[in-house]
C-alpha cells in the first residue's frame, strides 16, 4: 500500500494535498485584520523591512514586476510608482480573500492603470518565460508547500539579469535574541491575534510556520540549487527577518 505523502503545517504533519487548503483557511481568517496585525506584531518595523526590499530591488520606470504572495499590496503600491505608466506591476496571491483586500486598498489609494491582479499558485506561475524584471515575495515563501518548485517557477519567468527578492522571517543571529523572540511569538502573539482578530489559532500557526522555514544559509543554497546565478543575504533586525536577493544569469 502506497504511503501518503505529508508535509508540515506549522508543527503538525498533514497530507501534502491538504496544506494549500489549510493555509488558505488561515489567510481567509486574517485578511481583514492583516494590515493592523502587521503593525502590531512588528511594532511597525515591517514597513522598514519592505522599504529596504524596495531599495534593493533596482526597479525603475518601464519595468515589469511581480509582487508574489503580495497580500494587501504594500510592495505593489510602491512598485506602481517606480515603474510608472510605461511599466507593469502584477499583484499575485493564491488567496482570493487577500487579493480582494489588496485590490480594494490600492483602488482606494488611486493606484490604477499599471497594476493587475492575478490569483496564482507560486509553484506553477501562469506567466511566460523571461517576462519579469523583478519578482518579490514578502512573508509568503514559508507558506508554500513545495518551495523548490516555486523557486524554479520564479526563475523561469524572470528575464536574464532579473532578480528575485525573498523577504521572510528567519533565524536570529544571537541566542539571547532568539529566546526573547520565541517568548514573544508563542506567548504574546497568539493573544494579540485573539484580541484583535478574534483568532489565536491562525497566529499560533504563523509562529510555528516561521520556525519550520529554512534558515538563511539553507534558503540561500536552495536558491542557488534552483539555478540562480548568485544570492546575497541581508539580515534585518538581528536576523529575525532576512532578505535574500538572487539573480538570473
Secondary structure by P-SEA (a helix, b strand, c coil): cbbbbbbbcccccccccaaaaaaaaaaaacccaaaaaaaaaaccaaaaaaaaaaaaccccccbbbbbccccccaaaaaaaaaacccbbbbbccccaaaaaaaaaaaaaacccccbbbbbccccccccccccccbbbbcccccccccaaaaaaaaaaacccccbbbbbbbbbbccaaaaaaaaaaacccaaaaaaaccccaaaaaaaaaaaaacccaaaaaaaaaaacccbbbbbbcccccbbbbbbbcc
